[in-house]
Amino acid sequence: MERGRAFLGTEHAILCGAMSWVSERNLVSAISNAGGFGVIACGAMTPELLDAEITATKALTAKPFGVNLITMHPMLFDLIAVCAKHKVGHVVLAGGIPPKGSVEAIKEFGAKVLVFAPTLALAKKLLRAGADALVIEGSEAGGHIGPVATSVLAQEFLPALAADHVVFVAGGIGRGDMIAAYLEMGASGVQLGTRFACATESIAHPDFKKAFFRANARDAVASVQVDPRLPVIPVRALKNKGTEEFTAKQVEVAKLLDEGQIEMGEAQLQIEHFWAGALRRAVIDGDVENGSLMAGQSVGMVTKEEPVADIMAELMSECEAALTR
């Protein structure tokens, strides 16, 4: 983990995946205070909201934390300016290929840039273009996912990149033994989201947490793409009425696209806003029937509410035991 720790400036090279509405000041600061690396999920936030969130997080921790920005956000460069104002040390660009000038704008104020890449060719291109680290995330993850399993991505990417680059592995990781396995393959660290979603410090509604405690791996399903012309990134969440509503939303947006009432960019943004709203209903309001219960397949390993520090200690203890064996 040494290279990952040095890159993040943390005790453990464990990133928390940015979960909209969940990865806010309380959980982010708790993860950083426990020796990991908390990441604020900017999602659909305005620059003003992000400004307030970073300020509030700084009041709760003096340890390093990062900000996750969605590449398709219409105010991406304004959000980058907010990160610059606060001298944020690490920015994660997620949800697509970083638009022209975005990586440069982040590096200009001295921050490190982390990116996601679904293919090895794209990963190499992004690293050549200035990205400082890579997160490879398999389809077992919660929220927006790619089509390939974590174990396959790790076998393809790590031998090619790990010697020269900082690479974090994500998707379906719930135990320290698995962290150890990826470290042995050359990863600099890992990213976990689902395992932290129901921590004591998470502001998620008690009913949202109970849904996680009841669920097993097969309950976390990927959404279906209705129209090939509407390239919606699949989302993994627990099965409920909300997953059906998303299918209906896609049909509605595809119809507007057909009729020429909206452009492709606006169509994708509408889908993104749908998720943000549905996620808020579940996480904040506790509407576990109609809201979106984004969860990775490691959800079966989330069985109780416990403090972030205990989760972190358990993961590290399991990891060390596995490496010792």
Disulfide bonds with the S-S distance in Angstrom:
none
